[in-house]
Amino acid sequence: MLEDRFTKRRSPFEISRLHRILTYLHLQRGAALEIARRQEAKWWELRATVSLARLLAKQGHRDEARAMLAAMYAWFTEGFDTADLKDAKALLDELSA
């Protein structure tokens, strides 16, 4: 994980700063989804949806996460052998179990 590699030789100040940045990025997932939608960038929208679905599931909102991800996954008609769609499918299966 990037965070582990970064923190090995860093000061507490730098580690604290990294955590603030990671928290900020974590909160921006919803914004990333909206930007991808406005740009009609379906691959980026898929990635943001997977990320947001994971967050929602961790927060106990599995039904919402599954519904959001299922709608996004259903849009695709090809490319199911790509890593992004495989990842989305695995998460969708996990949320459906």
C-alpha positions as CSV (number, residue, x, y, z in Angstrom):
1,M,0.0,0.0,0.0
2,L,1.2,3.5,-0.8
3,E,0.6,4.7,2.7
4,D,2.8,2.0,4.2
5,R,5.6,2.8,1.8
6,F,5.3,6.5,2.5
7,T,5.3,6.3,6.3
8,K,8.4,4.1,6.7
9,R,10.9,7.0,6.7
10,R,8.8,10.0,7.5
11,S,8.4,12.3,10.4
12,P,5.2,12.4,12.5
13,F,4.4,15.7,10.9
14,E,4.6,14.3,7.4
15,I,2.5,11.2,8.4
16,S,-0.1,13.5,9.9
17,R,-0.2,15.5,6.7
18,L,-0.6,12.4,4.6
19,H,-3.6,11.3,6.7
20,R,-5.2,14.7,6.2
21,I,-4.7,14.4,2.5
22,L,-6.1,10.8,2.4
23,T,-9.1,11.9,4.4
24,Y,-9.7,14.8,2.0
25,L,-9.5,12.5,-1.0
26,H,-11.8,10.0,0.7
27,L,-14.4,12.7,1.1
28,Q,-14.0,13.7,-2.6
29,R,-15.3,10.3,-4.0
30,G,-18.8,11.7,-4.4
31,A,-17.5,14.8,-6.2
32,A,-15.4,12.6,-8.5
33,L,-18.5,10.7,-9.4
34,E,-20.4,13.9,-10.3
35,I,-17.5,15.2,-12.4
36,A,-17.3,11.9,-14.3
37,R,-21.0,12.0,-15.0
38,R,-20.9,15.6,-16.2
39,Q,-18.0,14.7,-18.5
40,E,-19.8,11.5,-19.7
41,A,-16.6,9.6,-18.8
42,K,-18.0,6.2,-18.1
43,W,-14.8,4.5,-17.1
44,W,-14.0,7.2,-14.5
45,E,-17.7,7.0,-13.4
46,L,-17.3,3.3,-12.9
47,R,-14.2,3.7,-10.8
48,A,-15.7,6.4,-8.7
49,T,-18.9,4.3,-8.3
50,V,-16.9,1.3,-7.1
51,S,-15.0,3.5,-4.7
52,L,-18.2,5.1,-3.3
53,A,-20.0,1.7,-3.2
54,R,-17.2,0.3,-1.0
55,L,-17.4,3.3,1.3
56,L,-21.2,3.0,1.6
57,A,-21.0,-0.7,2.3
58,K,-18.5,-0.1,5.1
59,Q,-20.9,2.4,6.5
60,G,-23.7,-0.2,6.5
61,H,-25.5,1.0,3.4
62,R,-25.2,-2.2,1.4
63,D,-28.5,-1.9,-0.4
64,E,-27.7,1.6,-1.6
65,A,-24.2,0.6,-2.6
66,R,-25.5,-2.5,-4.5
67,A,-28.2,-0.5,-6.3
68,M,-25.8,2.2,-7.4
69,L,-23.2,-0.2,-8.6
70,A,-25.7,-2.5,-10.4
71,A,-27.0,0.5,-12.4
72,M,-23.5,1.5,-13.4
73,Y,-22.4,-2.0,-14.2
74,A,-25.5,-2.6,-16.4
75,W,-24.5,0.3,-18.6
76,F,-21.6,-1.6,-20.0
77,T,-22.0,-4.0,-22.9
78,E,-18.4,-4.9,-23.5
79,G,-15.0,-4.9,-21.7
80,F,-16.0,-7.4,-19.1
81,D,-12.5,-8.9,-19.1
82,T,-10.9,-5.6,-18.0
83,A,-9.7,-5.1,-14.4
84,D,-12.2,-2.3,-13.6
85,L,-15.2,-4.3,-14.6
86,K,-14.0,-7.4,-13.0
87,D,-13.5,-5.4,-9.8
88,A,-17.0,-4.0,-10.1
89,K,-18.5,-7.4,-10.7
90,A,-16.7,-8.9,-7.7
91,L,-17.9,-6.1,-5.4
92,L,-21.4,-6.4,-6.8
93,D,-21.4,-10.2,-6.1
94,E,-20.1,-9.5,-2.6
95,L,-22.9,-6.9,-2.0
96,S,-25.5,-9.3,-3.3
97,A,-24.5,-12.2,-1.0
